[in-house]
Structures are given as C-alpha cells and as structure tokens.
Amino acid sequence: MLRGNYPARVDEKGRLKLPTEFRAQLDAVNPEHRFYITSFDGVQARVYPMPVWEEIERKLAALPSMHPTKQKLLSRTNYYGQVVEMDGQGRVLMPAVLRESAEMRGDVAVLGYLQYLEVWNEQRLLTEMKAQAFSDEDKQTLADLGI
C-alpha cells in the first residue's frame, strides 16, 4: 500500500524523481516500470502503475460507449494523460499539458493513495486542504465505516 507524503521536485525538464520510500511497493506491483500519469481535473497529477490503470480501463470498457460519465472521465484522463516509463534514476516525465495546468515546477508533494500516487504543487495542496476542511459529515461517513 502506498501511503504518506514524501516531498520531491519536478526538474526543469519536467521529470519527477519518484520518492525512494514508494519505489519498493511500486516495483512489486509494476516490475516493468510503466505508469499512466493523468488527472481528472488538471489540478494535481495521478501516477498509476500500469496494472492498476489497466484494471480501471477494464471496468470502463464494461460500460456502454455513450455512458456520459465514462465519456467525461476518458476525455479528461486522455487529455492530461500519457504512458511513461521510469528511467534508471527513478524519474518519470510529467506530461507537459498536465505539468502546466497543475503548476508542477520545483517542490511538489507526492502522496500515497493506496494504489496510486498523487502529485501536487505543494502550495496548491496546502491551500486546497485549508479550503476543504474535514466536516462533520466526513467524520460520520468514517464512523459509519468503523474508522
């Protein structure tokens, strides 16, 4: 499971060095070192190991081709997304369109979301978390789940 926050940097060429702390888990589920990097909204990047992304695609393929949510998701994830390979130094190239949209330059936060990683402009993440405070409804949802 991918968990925690490990600071990283996106270099001047748009490459993100995946934090060492995530590498062992990623290698276990993704020995080919291929990833689908995309976004649902252009605000942050999602880094999916290809086997995880392919499972999402299988589920989407089961929906009718004209399903509006399927079309909406595929439009966004295809616009922002690209298949990338990790190089020998543990770096992946962030897609240019997503890099610009999500302001991925310099310091970024790389967060584990169990099966994939999210990459945020560090300041944008802090602003987003402050704007979306943990509500009583959120707490109740977790309580209902026994968490």
C-alpha positions in Angstrom: 0.0 0.0 0.0 1.2 3.5 -0.9 0.8 5.9 2.0 2.4 9.0 3.3 3.8 12.3 1.9 7.3 12.5 0.6 8.5 15.8 -0.8 10.1 15.7 -4.3 11.0 18.0 -7.1 10.0 18.4 -10.7 13.2 19.4 -12.6 13.5 21.9 -15.4 12.9 19.1 -18.0 9.6 18.1 -16.3 10.9 15.0 -14.7 9.7 13.8 -11.3 12.0 11.6 -9.3 9.7 9.1 -7.5 10.5 9.1 -3.8 12.6 6.1 -2.7 10.0 5.4 0.0 7.5 4.4 -2.7 9.8 2.6 -5.0 9.7 -0.9 -3.3 5.9 -1.0 -3.4 5.8 0.3 -7.0 8.4 -2.3 -8.1 6.4 -5.1 -6.6 3.2 -4.3 -8.5 4.8 -2.8 -11.6 8.1 -4.6 -12.5 8.0 -3.1 -16.0 8.2 0.4 -14.5 5.4 1.8 -16.8 2.9 4.3 -15.5 -0.1 6.2 -16.7 0.2 9.8 -15.4 -3.1 11.7 -15.7 -5.6 13.9 -13.9 -9.3 14.2 -13.5 -9.2 18.0 -13.3 -5.8 19.3 -14.2 -5.1 20.5 -10.6 -2.9 17.5 -9.5 -1.4 14.5 -11.2 -2.2 10.9 -10.5 0.5 8.4 -11.1 -0.9 5.0 -11.7 1.2 1.8 -12.1 0.1 0.4 -15.5 -1.5 -2.7 -14.0 -3.7 -0.5 -11.7 -4.7 1.8 -14.6 -5.4 -1.2 -16.9 -7.9 -2.5 -14.2 -9.7 0.8 -14.3 -9.8 0.6 -18.1 -11.3 -2.9 -17.9 -14.1 -1.5 -15.7 -14.7 1.4 -18.0 -14.8 -0.9 -21.0 -17.7 -2.7 -19.5 -19.8 0.5 -19.6 -21.7 1.5 -22.8 -19.6 3.7 -25.1 -22.1 6.5 -24.8 -22.2 6.5 -21.0 -21.8 10.2 -20.1 -19.6 9.7 -17.0 -17.4 7.3 -19.0 -17.0 9.8 -21.8 -16.3 12.7 -19.3 -13.6 10.7 -17.4 -11.9 9.4 -20.6 -11.9 12.9 -22.1 -10.1 14.3 -19.1 -7.8 11.4 -18.4 -6.8 11.2 -22.1 -6.3 15.0 -22.4 -4.0 15.2 -19.4 -2.5 11.6 -19.6 0.4 9.8 -21.1 2.0 6.4 -20.6 5.6 6.9 -19.3 8.4 4.7 -18.3 10.6 5.2 -15.3 14.2 5.8 -16.2 17.2 4.2 -14.4 17.4 7.0 -11.9 13.7 6.6 -10.8 12.4 9.6 -12.8 9.2 9.9 -14.8 8.4 12.6 -17.3 5.2 14.5 -16.3 3.0 15.2 -19.3 3.6 18.8 -20.4 -0.1 19.8 -20.6 -0.7 18.5 -17.0 2.6 20.0 -15.8 1.5 23.4 -16.9 -2.1 23.1 -15.7 -1.1 21.8 -12.2 1.8 24.2 -11.9 4.3 21.3 -11.4 7.6 23.1 -11.1 10.1 22.8 -8.3 8.9 21.5 -4.9 6.0 19.1 -5.0 4.2 16.8 -2.6 3.9 13.1 -3.5 1.2 11.4 -1.6 0.3 7.7 -1.4 -3.3 6.9 -2.2 -3.0 3.2 -1.5 -2.8 2.0 -5.2 -1.6 5.2 -6.9 0.3 8.4 -6.1 -0.9 12.0 -6.3 1.5 14.8 -7.1 0.6 18.3 -6.1 2.2 21.7 -6.3 3.0 22.0 -2.6 1.4 25.4 -2.0 -1.7 24.5 -4.0 -2.2 21.4 -1.9 -2.0 23.3 1.4 -4.5 25.9 0.0 -6.8 23.1 -1.1 -6.7 21.3 2.3 -7.5 24.5 4.1 -10.4 25.3 1.8 -11.9 21.8 2.2 -11.9 21.3 5.9 -12.9 18.0 7.4 -16.6 18.2 8.0 -18.9 16.6 10.5 -20.4 14.7 7.5 -16.9 13.4 6.7 -16.4 12.2 10.2 -19.8 10.5 10.2 -19.0 8.7 7.0 -15.8 7.4 8.5 -17.6 6.4 11.7 -20.2 4.5 9.7 -17.3 2.6 8.1 -15.9 1.8 11.5 -12.9 4.1 11.1 
